[in-house]
Amino acid sequence: MSVFSNIEKERKIYQGKYFFLIEDGFPVSPGHILIISNQEKLDYFQLEDNEKAELTTLIDKAKELIENKYSPDGYNIGMNCGEAAGQSVMHFHCHVIPRYIGDMENPRGGVRHCVEGKGNY
């Protein structure tokens, strides 16, 4: 059983048919939200088509919730699929991370920085 299977109802800021949203317990930036599958699925590649469709809608919902409280200048949307990709909780979750001008000296390359030396091009 994953740590996401025991999330208290009070922490859930939105509930969909296949997923729920929470504020990340270890936020990368103010407003960082996780979209977590109701059923334990390993990663994005185990989701059914109807789940993937709702995921797209909930990414927009997360953005709406973030923008109700914060004024980000951009976003990173990320899913780690497998240990080699940095997945540490083996229960599907998608990060919606608001980004702010000045939160990093040079954000150019974005998610490409997940592999050392590949972000700068």
FIRODREN-292989 format. One record per residue (C-alpha): x, y, z; residue in three letters. Coordinates in steps of 0.2 Angstrom, whole numbers, padded with zeros to 4 digits, always signed. Each point is the difference from the previous one (the first is absolute). Example, Ala and Ser with C-alpha at 12.3 -4.5 7.8 and 13.67 -1.06 7.14 Angstrom:
REM FIRODREN-292989
+0062-0022+0039ALA/+0006+0017-0003SER/
END
This chain:
REM FIRODREN-292989
+0000+0000+0000MET/+0007+0017-0005SER/+0001+0015+0011VAL/-0012+0008-0012PHE/-0013-0013+0004SER/-0002+0007+0018ASN/-0002+0019-0004ILE/-0012+0008+0012GLU/-0017+0006-0008LYS/+0004+0018+0007GLU/+0016+0001-0010ARG/-0009-0003-0017LYS/-0003+0017-0008ILE/-0010-0008-0015TYR/-0007-0017-0004GLN/-0003-0007-0017GLY/-0006-0017-0006LYS/+0017-0007-0002TYR/+0012+0012+0009PHE/+0001+0012+0015PHE/+0010+0015+0002LEU/+0010+0005+0016ILE/+0013+0014+0003GLU/+0017-0008+0000ASP/+0007-0004+0017GLY/+0017+0005-0005PHE/-0003+0014-0013PRO/+0013+0005-0013VAL/-0009+0017-0001SER/-0015+0009+0008PRO/-0016-0009-0007GLY/+0008-0016-0005HIS/-0014-0013-0003ILE/+0000-0019-0002LEU/-0013-0009-0010ILE/-0001-0018+0007ILE/-0010-0015-0007SER/-0014-0006+0011ASN/+0006-0018-0004GLN/+0018-0005+0002GLU/+0007+0000-0017LYS/+0019+0000-0002LEU/+0002+0014-0013ASP/-0007+0009-0015TYR/+0002-0015-0011PHE/-0012-0010+0011GLN/-0014+0013-0002LEU/-0015-0005-0011GLU/-0006+0013-0014ASP/-0014+0006+0011ASN/+0012+0004+0014GLU/+0012+0009-0011LYS/-0015+0010-0007ALA/-0004+0005+0018GLU/+0018+0004+0004LEU/+0000+0013-0013THR/-0015+0008+0007THR/+0007+0000+0018LEU/+0017+0008-0006ILE/-0011+0015-0005ASP/-0009-0001+0017LYS/+0016+0000+0009ALA/+0005+0015-0009LYS/-0016+0009+0004GLU/+0002-0004+0018LEU/+0018+0006+0000ILE/-0005+0016-0008GLU/-0014+0003+0013ASN/+0014+0002+0013LYS/+0016+0004-0009TYR/+0006+0009-0016SER/+0013-0011-0008PRO/+0009+0005-0016ASP/+0001-0018-0007GLY/-0002-0018+0004TYR/+0009-0017+0000ASN/-0011-0015-0002ILE/+0009-0016+0004GLY/-0002-0019+0003MET/+0014-0011+0005ASN/-0002-0018-0008CYS/+0011-0013+0008GLY/+0015+0001+0012GLU/+0012+0005-0013ALA/-0011+0015-0003ALA/+0000+0005+0018GLY/-0017-0008+0005GLN/+0001-0003+0019SER/-0019-0003+0004VAL/-0006-0014-0011MET/-0017+0007-0002HIS/-0005+0011-0015PHE/+0001+0018+0004HIS/+0003+0016-0011CYS/+0009+0015+0006HIS/-0007+0017-0005VAL/+0013+0012+0005ILE/-0002+0019-0001PRO/+0015+0009-0005ARG/+0005+0018+0004TYR/+0012+0012-0008ILE/+0016+0000+0010GLY/-0004-0017+0009ASP/+0015-0007-0009MET/+0015+0010-0007GLU/-0002-0007-0018ASN/-0015-0011-0003PRO/+0004-0003-0018ARG/-0001-0019-0004GLY/-0014-0003+0013GLY/-0002-0018+0002VAL/+0015-0004-0010ARG/+0010+0003+0016HIS/-0006-0017+0007CYS/+0015-0007-0008VAL/+0016+0008+0005GLU/+0008+0011-0013GLY/-0014-0002-0013LYS/-0010+0016+0005GLY/+0012+0012-0008ASN/+0000+0000-0019TYR/
END
